[in-house]
Amino acid sequence: MDFGAVQMLKRDMLIDFVTVMARLLTRRGNRVGAMFYGSRVERVIPAHSGRIQVLRLVNDLLKRPKLDKAPSRT
């Protein structure tokens, strides 16, 4: 997710998308959660509703480390 156009990385688009979707879903009391994984599950955020939950999701996405470089395909 750390590659893309000069103006906006796919990572930034992902964070924007998650923010909008989570906000739309929680407006009516729906609950949202997340699971961060790579080769294993690294973090689970249990589903909750409300503005604080949306901020928690966005904050955790922003804190994820960026990759140094794209993995090579062999």
Backbone hydrogen bonds, N-H to C=O, Kabsch-Sander energy under -0.5 kcal/mol:
donor,donor_aa,acceptor,acceptor_aa,energy
5,A,8,M,-0.8
10,K,3,F,-2.0
11,R,1,M,-1.4
13,M,9,L,-1.9
14,L,10,K,-2.4
15,I,11,R,-2.1
16,D,12,D,-2.3
17,F,13,M,-2.6
18,V,14,L,-2.8
19,T,15,I,-2.2
20,V,16,D,-2.4
21,M,17,F,-2.8
22,A,18,V,-2.7
23,R,19,T,-2.3
24,L,20,V,-2.6
25,L,21,M,-2.5
26,T,22,A,-2.3
27,R,23,R,-1.1
28,R,25,L,-0.6
29,G,26,T,-1.5
30,N,25,L,-1.4
32,V,48,H,-2.8
34,A,45,I,-2.0
36,F,43,R,-3.1
37,Y,35,M,-0.5
38,G,40,R,-2.2
42,E,36,F,-2.9
42,E,40,R,-0.5
43,R,36,F,-1.8
45,I,34,A,-3.0
48,H,32,V,-2.1
54,V,50,G,-1.5
55,L,51,R,-2.4
56,R,52,I,-2.2
57,L,53,Q,-2.4
58,V,54,V,-2.4
59,N,55,L,-2.7
60,D,56,R,-2.4
61,L,57,L,-2.1
62,L,58,V,-2.4
63,K,59,N,-1.7
64,R,60,D,-0.7
64,R,61,L,-0.7
74,T,72,S,-0.6
